[in-house]
Amino acid sequence: MLFAGIDIGSVSTEMVVLKDGLLYTSVMQQTGSSSKTAAERIVETVCVQMGLTYGDFNFVVTTGYGRKAACYGQKNVTELSCHARGAWYLNNGVRTVIDIGGQDSKVIRVGKDGKSLDFLMNDKCAAGTGRFLEVMARALEMGIEEMGDIALAARGSVEISSMCTVFAESEVVSLIAEGHPRELIVSGLMNSIASRVSGMVHRVGLENPAMLTGGVAKNRGVVKALEEKLGTELLVPEDPQIIGALGAALIAMDEYSRAG
């Protein structure tokens, strides 16, 4: 049996397929300007890769920013439920999920059954998200993939006082003009993100084990800074970007079982 979850975010779209209850394949693409088109494109890609048609899937669940725009899927579910379920599937001891995506971040407290108990979202400001890192990388004239390693190698940091992306960019430009080493500025940016996100975690209440998901989880500088702020080690999945889609696929399997 085949079940799929499609997570349509503002920046990227992921699709996970479960075959007989096990992770079979996953695909990630850029969302672009249309959530509907992104869903259509990723379904087509997966079907071509697997030699299937959409009708071969027993149940499909959509989630994320564009979940209601997608013409695919028998049900749409909030990303909070999907991230909680996906993280819990990977480690059923997880009690806190910290998801840092392209344009928002969220903290979810997870129950022993893998369901969301409480949450806090930062979806009104890009501070502490992948978008924030993209803007800062451009200001520093470096690739975003470089920033994590540079931050890890830095001895010290320069404080970034502005949390707003626009003001922080101006602050970074000023720091560069003043001659501050780039690695200290990058380290300061990692600390800035960690401060923002750790504040959200403390408001929800940290309960270990905690898992970090989303594209920003691949940035080792952010992971280290956040671990230091929280005083705990964070679990980071091998593919942190697919956790929402994985949870959606698992919920699709549950829905089919209940209906049957």
Buried (B, 14 or more C-beta within 10 A) or exposed (E): EBBBBBBBBBBBBBBBBBEEEEBBEBBBEEBEEEBBBBBBBBBEBBBEEBEBEEEEBBBBBBBBBBBEBBEBBBBBBBBBBBBBBBBBBBEEEBBBBBBBBBBBBBBBBBEEEBEBBBBBBBEEBBBBBBBBBBBBBEBBEBEBEBBBBBBBEBEEBBEBEBBEBEEBBEBBEEBBEEEBBBBBBBBBBBBBBBBBBBBBBEEBEBEBBBBBBBBBBBBBBBBBBBBEBBEBEBBBBEBBBBBBBBBBBBBBBBBBEEEE
